[in-house]
Amino acid sequence: MYPVLFQFGSFVVYTYGVALTLGVIVATFLIWRRARKLNFDQESVIDMILFSMFLSLVFARTAY
């Protein structure tokens, strides 16, 4: 696997970042689909996912 996926001048896209982004998108979709089957409020589920992503960024930066 290449560490740098592509580069436009000083803008660099790393493979690890793309893999993490795809993982978050797929996990969000699977959680949303499962919540829909269990008759949860879809807007509340998406709000909770976004809130947990924000908190994970805050605590990751704090721990770093």
C-alpha positions as CSV (number, residue, x, y, z in Angstrom):
1,M,0.0,0.0,0.0
2,Y,1.3,3.4,-0.9
3,P,1.5,5.9,2.0
4,V,0.5,8.8,-0.4
5,L,-2.5,8.2,-2.5
6,F,-2.1,11.3,-4.7
7,Q,-0.7,14.8,-4.5
8,F,-1.7,18.1,-6.0
9,G,1.1,20.6,-5.3
10,S,1.2,20.9,-1.6
11,F,-2.1,19.1,-1.1
12,V,-1.4,15.5,-0.1
13,V,-4.0,12.8,0.3
14,Y,-2.8,9.9,2.4
15,T,-4.0,6.3,2.1
16,Y,-4.6,5.9,5.8
17,G,-6.9,9.0,5.9
18,V,-8.9,7.7,3.0
19,A,-9.3,4.3,4.6
20,L,-10.4,5.9,7.9
21,T,-12.9,8.0,6.1
22,L,-14.4,5.1,4.2
23,G,-14.6,3.1,7.5
24,V,-16.5,5.9,9.2
25,I,-18.9,6.3,6.3
26,V,-19.6,2.5,6.1
27,A,-20.0,2.2,9.9
28,T,-22.4,5.2,9.9
29,F,-24.5,3.6,7.1
30,L,-24.6,0.2,8.9
31,I,-25.7,1.8,12.2
32,W,-28.3,3.9,10.5
33,R,-29.7,0.9,8.6
34,R,-29.8,-1.3,11.7
35,A,-31.5,1.5,13.7
36,R,-34.1,1.9,10.9
37,K,-34.9,-1.9,11.2
38,L,-35.3,-1.5,15.0
39,N,-37.7,1.5,14.5
40,F,-35.5,4.1,16.1
41,D,-35.9,7.7,15.2
42,Q,-33.5,8.2,12.2
43,E,-32.7,11.8,12.9
44,S,-31.8,11.1,16.5
45,V,-29.5,8.2,15.4
46,I,-27.7,10.5,12.9
47,D,-27.4,13.2,15.5
48,M,-26.0,10.8,18.0
49,I,-23.4,9.6,15.4
50,L,-22.3,13.1,14.6
51,F,-22.1,14.0,18.3
52,S,-20.0,10.9,19.0
53,M,-17.7,11.7,16.1
54,F,-17.2,15.3,17.4
55,L,-16.5,14.0,20.9
56,S,-14.0,11.4,19.6
57,L,-12.1,14.1,17.8
58,V,-12.0,16.3,20.9
59,F,-10.9,13.5,23.2
60,A,-8.3,12.1,20.7
61,R,-6.7,15.5,20.5
62,T,-6.8,15.9,24.2
63,A,-5.2,12.5,24.7
64,Y,-2.5,13.3,22.1
